[in-house]
Amino acid sequence: MEPGTSRETLKRAGSPNPAGLREETPGEEAKGGDGRTTMRKQVGADCGNDGESNSQIKNGEEYEEELDPRIQEELEHLNQASEEINKLELQLDDARSSYRRILTDSARKLNAQGSQLGACIDKARPYYEARRLAKEAQQETQKAALRYERAVSMHTAAREMVYVAEQGLLADKNTMDPTWQEMLNHATAKVNEAEEERLRSEREHQRVTQLCQDAEARVQTLQKALKKVILKSKPYFELKAQFNHILEEHKAKVVQLEEQVAKVKMRYSVALRNLEQISEQIHAQRGRARASRGHPAICGGRSSPVGAEAEVRTAAGIHDSSSPVILSAFTSLQGCLWVWVT
């Protein structure tokens, strides 16, 4: 019997169409019924809510991290230090280039001047060298004189402290007062130290003074002996003194800029270390927060394997609504066929 014939027989027999009878199209069974779709939508909605809550928690953590004022403050320090370093390094490069340029120009001009003056420069050189040594000795003498004066002042002040302690000790009837005894001992120790410093400064002052006098005497002797060559070579040594003065100024500027660059780089390093410490603290706090909150289940992970969908629906108490309809239709068809055969 053809399948189409049985269907037409049912129509001619006037059998009522069962309430649940409907034509099944291929693929509907795979898609699932309304209950399954509703269940999946509900589970997806729950997972979506969990995902939104997890994302809100993560966003809250990121927002809290962004609100940490220390990070912004250290970043500002870092940017300021970086800008200062770039600016100072440019100035340092310019200062070094200027120093090298002046050094090259001075050497070129001095060589040209020396070739014009000839041998008188070498003959007059001892005189100018003696003048340089005499000037340095004079500066050392001035420094030694200042140290000696400071040592004398300290010695005088220490002696006054001893005098005050002695007068207080004599005025007090209790001569065994530990306060006055301690003050007197301290003042006496200061007097001894100041005396030693005064004697040492005095000897140093005498030594450098003698050196200065010897240097001045040598300058006078050479000036009398080399009077003609000194006058002839004077333009060369004056030009050399000018260039030396300019080079010293530029060298001092270079050294100052190098010190400034070193200080700013130290600030930059401190800001970097602070940022690293803040990052470690935030990471530790985030780890403790996760540990206290626990590990939430992640929804929307791996999908269930093929064939496990029916088991999940059965365990959850979900059945296809199309199953009773198909069974009723099959029973009605079987009864109609039996009537037609008989």
Secondary structure, 3 states (H helix, E strand, C coil): CCHHHHHHHHHHCCCCCCCCCCCCCCCHHHHCCHHHHHHHHHHHHHHHHHHHHHHHHHHHHHHHHHCCHHHHHHHHHHHHHHHHHHHHHHHHHHHHHHHHHHHHHHHHHHHHHHHHHCCHHHHHHHHHHHHHHHHHHHHHHHHHHHHHHHHHHHHHHHHHHHHHHHHHHHHCCCCCCHHHHHHHHHHHHHHHHHHHHHHHHHHHHHHHHHHHHHHHHHHHHHHHHCHHHHHHHHHHHHHHHHHHHHHHHHHHHHHHHHHHHHHHHHHHHHHHHHHHHHHHHHHHHHHHHHHHHCCCCCCCCCCCCCCHHHHHHHHHCCCCCHHHHHHHHHHHHHHHHHHHHC
